[in-house]
Amino acid sequence: MIPPPVPNQQQFNPRDVLRENGRDGIAGRLARSGYRIQAQLLDDYIQVLRSGKIWMIEGEPGAGKSAVAYATQLAFNLTMFPIQGMSELKLGELMYEWDREAQSQFVIQSVSSGTKSLEEAQSQQHQLRFLKLGRALDAFHFAAQTGRVPLLFFDEVDKLPEHLQDMLLGLLECGYAYVPHYDQPIGIYDRETNSTNRALFPLAIFTSNNLRFKLSPPFRSRCFYSWLDRPTPEEEVAILRTRVPEASPHQVRAVVRINESIKAIPGVTNKPGLRESIDLLAAFVRDDVREVNEHVLGAYVGYLAKQQSQAKSLRLALARVASEAHHPDAMIDTWIAGAFGQEHIFIREAA
């Protein structure tokens, strides 16, 4: 399902926002959507908007890659065309396929009603109304039909088979595609001038873990590349404050300290990322958690560990993690004070 923009609210073209309001305009809209963008990533964002290139964002799981796309959709109220990468992805899901059943019904009904001969019906079955557009081609078709720039978000694009990578590249470079048996290009193409309007091209954000699969060199060469590091503890404080604004300073502090403590547990190889921290903090707010001890934290292990062995290792270390959540940390306290606009916060000891 395509996430719709908020109805009755204006959609903003990020390229226009950059041209009219500059770097601060982009950062401001993202911040108002609840997303604090890292300085280097903002630099990259600006280059992507100026160049029109595909934005390839790589990083470790949990670094927050997909959050860039979702924040963009929310900040600018864009129509988003999301694609989840998988090795089994088919051409029809990405680009196009003919609706064979609808075509057959059209031919049968046309002939049986006597309105067309068999030859006439068969020659007319390849119409646009019988063509099912995949997400990628549909994004370009949407832009051409509406005059609005959408967001094309491809998550884990490294899982895309190489032959589909090649087909996708053609669309992303030209802005349109030719479909067998259809005599007109589909996408952003002006037949009168035989040209394409690159200003209407979708904003394309692709993410990759680049762990199990590889992207072809030609595909990579056409992208603007960013590596997204996991946020530092200071950045995590600011992000948590923005993403879960209802949280208290003590709850934010507890989550950051818990995350830092878990990083030191050898048995937890997949350390909690930003998504896990946000989920845990939101759960603390929902349940009005004011004190963190071993018993309380035990109810939230499922937010932090995603495998049986890691959950076991974490449960064995819960007492230490809960205790370290209350250890004095002047640096974290300073970051939290800055995020909340307070001079001091007070540590509550576990009951």
LINGI-V875594 format. One line per field, one symbol per residue. ss: DSSP state (a for helix, b for strand, c for the rest). psi: psi as a letter, one per 30 degrees, with the letter a starting at -180 (. if undefined). burial: 1 if it has 16 or more other C-alpha atoms within 10 Angstrom, else 0. Layout:
ss: ???
psi: ???
burial: ???
This chain:
ss: cccccccccccccaaaaaaaaaaaaaaaaaaaccccccaaaaaaaaaaaaaccbbbbbccccccaaaaaaaaaaaacccbbbbbccccccaaaacbbbcaaaaaaaaaaaaacccccaaaaaaccccaaabbbcaaaaaaaaaaaaccccbbbbbcaaaccaaaaaaaaaaaaacbbccccccccbbccbccccbccaaaccbbbbbbccccccccaaaaacbbbbbcccccaaaaaaaaaaacccccaaaaaaaaaaaaaacccccccccccaaaaaaaaaaaaacccccccaaaaaccaaaacccaaaaaaaaacaaaaaaacccccaaaaaaaaaaaccccccccccc
psi: kjkllklgkkkkjeeeeeeefaeeeeeeeeeffgkjkleeeeeeeeeeeefglkjjjlllkgfgeffeeeeeeeeghlkkjkkjkkfgkleefedlkkieeeeeeeeeeeeffgflleeeeefgfilefgkjkleeeeeeeeeeefgkjlkjjjkhfffkkeefeeeeeeefeegllkkkgkgkkkbjkjfefhlkjfffkkjjjklkfheflkkkeeeefglkkkkjlkkleeeeeeeeeefiffkleeeeeeeeeeeeeefgjefjejkkaeeeeeeeeeeeeeghjfkjaeeefffgeffekgleeeeeeeefgeeeeeeffgkkjeeeeeeeeeefhleklkkkkk.
burial: 000010000011111011000000111111101111100011011101100111111111111111011111111111111110100000000111110000100111011000010000110011000111111111111111000111111111111110001001001101111010000001111000000100111111111110000110000000111111111011111111111100111111111111111100101100111111111111011000001111001000101110000110111011011111110000011111101100000010000
